[in-house]
Amino acid sequence: MGTLAADGPLEAAVARAAVAAGTGDPRFAPVEDDEIDLMEIEISVLSAMSELGSADHLEIGRHGLHVSREAHRGLLLPQVASEHGWDREQFLAQACLKADLPREAWRDPTTLVKTFTALVFRDPDTSAADAARPKSGPA
């Protein structure tokens, strides 16, 4: 949960995104008070976006993807491809699927594919969250 608009101070955008992620992400139930100490925080600050000229220029682990066509939009952070072990074409296909487009939509000239990099900040104190997390089930 976040924003692509740089329309104010970074700390205000982070605060809004944190509230949205904790209370308004439709993929998950809202965070309960007793879950806060178990959470890990990761913030990605995105660079400006550049149009991807060729899939050969996409660097896994360095570039994120923003795919758009008409009202369809999908964004995947640079770390996502590495975490899933995707190659360039898999990453492009997954970004298209996230945008609710066909897997091969990135090959269509009417689809705009942009790349970006990100500065990623993680909570340095994850030991409490790691120790308290159940060893089976989703992390």
Buried (B, 14 or more C-beta within 10 A) or exposed (E): BBEEEEEEEEEEBBEBBBEEBBEEEEEEEEBEEEEEEBEEBEBBBBEEBEEBEEBEEBEBEBBBBBBBBEEBBBBBBBBBBEEEEBEBBBBBBBBBBBBEBBBEBBBEEEBBBBBBBBEEEEEEEBEEBEEEBEEEEEE
